[in-house]
Amino acid sequence: MTEKASLFINGSWVTPEGGWEPVLNPATAESFGEGPVGSLSQADEAINAAHVAFHQGQWPRMSIRERVRKLEVMLDWLQEQSERIVRLIVTEAGATQLLANFLHFDIPMKHARASLEEALRLRPEPTLPEIAQDMLTGQHVLGAAVTEHEPVGVVAGITPYNFPYFLNIGKVFPALAMGNTVVLKPSPWTPFQALILGEAAEMAGLPKGVLNIVTGDLAVSQRLTTDPRIDLVSFTGSDTVGAAIMAQGAPTLKRMVLELGGKSAMILRADANLEAAILAGITSFTIHAGQGCALTTRHIVHNSIRQRYVAALKEMAESLPVGDPADSSVMMGPMIRPQAVERVERYVQAGLDAGASLVCGGRRPPELTRGYFYAPTIFDNVDNSSAIAQEEIFGPVACVIGFDKDEEAINLANASAFGLHGSIFSASTGKAYEMARQIRTGGVAINGGAGTMLSMAPFGGIKRSGMGREYGREGLLEFTYAKSISFHAG
């Protein structure tokens, strides 16, 4: 499979001024396509196209129903391309077959359709109570108001390499549904899962400039975060980059939706269903080779069951099939690039230096001579204040921390600069619910949660895990501002 694409600007495919660069398959370290490299001037063209389309075009002035019809055509076309897209996800992002089909493709498609359905339910909301008011003219009138949700304007969507199709869909469709126009910039390591949305927009007949897709270097990203024509930045990535984006957007007072890093905790009480907890535990740090912001990589385990838990987790980690995700039997694929593997190696050494006990892993699999792989790695006896427990590793590394009392577990979970997600396993669901309310994160799953990512549940974090919410009604409203319109009701 060889891929090559151009930029999508103002409804047309544009030759990149920076030429093309190889896009690597992380499982083989070989090029499978050529990604376009956009320039600053082309970023300006995309921003201007989106600006004109919003301020002079028809898209924000259409009814929500008209916009939703167009977006449904896009989704239908993307669904028809599912096999092609899944192949891209496996080859470009290194996702396993099962993960690519279910989490990378099916879930964002479900979310997108749910966001369109929710958009159709939005109506102007009465502002109550109506007030009977004496006026200076001597009239006695009934005053009332409604609140409408207006599109913010031009949205810059900046997405990372780990779940590119998922995140591209999750930013583009809610923003467009609410009447905004979009400039999407993907990671240069995973451009094709963004550019395919340009094909979908073209097939659906979206008006020119409504969706633009550009690539490029850091300067292109900075143009999107500083240009006064951009009204809102929706970014997913590290907390360090998120802080830089906030600073870059501050002079123009841009709205921000930032879904940033995490170091989420999974608490196992003494009465936890150990079989279910172990399955969740192995998944929590090996899914997509640990490259997920909401993964629960801090395992806070009651000391009465900790030894059994660690032994079982080690057995599963050492038997997990790791390799090229083109093989459907593989359960964990590669990391994205050599830099990612080197980052994990530095943290593993830091864990050893801090006195944590290496249970398994801690090395590159010697049998995998190509690609960017790292063995599933478990540390026990981890100090919660150490670097491996406090900093986002973004690789297949789990930290096990013991506790004796529930209050201690909550304090350990909350002793983090991040606050994105968390989970609790306990036979006492009432106690687990009480604990969940005390954990300072954007979300908590009890005993595995709903079994899937719910489309209508808002997702996002607090503290250094970011601000704003994605998905559900809250996610839609992030792309709007509230306008109050008052009038005489009688």
ABEGO torsion letter per residue (X at the ends): XBBBBBBBBGGBBBBBAAEBBBBBBAAAGBBABBBBBBBAAAAAAAAAAAAAAAAABAAAABBAAAAAAAAAAAAAAAAAAAAAAAAAAAAAAGBBAAAAAAAAAAAAAAAAAAAAAAAAABBBBBBOBBBBBBBAAGBBBBBBBBBBBBBAEBBBBBBBAABAAAAAAAAAAAAAAAGBBBBBBBBAABAAAAAAAAAAAAAAGBBBGABBBBBEBAAAAAAAAABAABABBBBBEBAAAAAAAAAAAAAAGBBBBBBBBBBBBBBBBAABBAAAAAAAAAAAAABGGGBBAABBABBBBBAAAAAAAAAAAAAAAAABBBEBAABAABABBBBABAAAAAAAAAAAAAAAAAGBBBABEGBBBAABABEBBBBBBBBBGBBAABAAAABBAGBBBBBBBBBABAAAAAAAAABBABBABBBBBBABAAAAAAAAAABBBABBBBGGEAGBBBAABBBEBBEAAEBEBBEEAAAAAAABBBBBBBBBAX
